[in-house]
Amino acid sequence: MFHEPREDQSSHAPPPEPSPELRERVLQRCRQELQVRVQVDRRRRSQWRWSLVGAAACLLLANIAGERQNDTRIAAILEGRSHALVAHRAAPVRGRSSYSRATLLAALLRDPDSL
């Protein structure tokens, strides 16, 4: 087998150094790119934070609306204004169970939020 003699790597001169102007331009580019990346990361974190704040605000508003609706329903039941209670009270004593179920169903079909 034929082997070429290798040249001694240590005898080679080190690669030439780039000019100081070129080094400064490369470093300046790197600094600019890092600044752009930092700004993009900050923007992403800020958007994520504000989206969480918006979601929490929506949940709070939905909770307030649900609480108002429940308070209104409870007040209507306590005052006797609920359609289901009115239908139940209006039913005659005889055959009350089937008639009250039918009137309750009719009241619920008219207003499903009555309970």
Secondary structure, 3 states (H helix, E strand, C coil): CCCCCCCCHHHCCCCCCCCHHHHHHHHHHHHHHHHHHHHHHHHHHHHHHHHHHHHHHHHHHHHHHHHHHHHHHHHHHHHCCCHHHHHHHHCCCCCHHHHHHHHHHHHHHHCCCCC
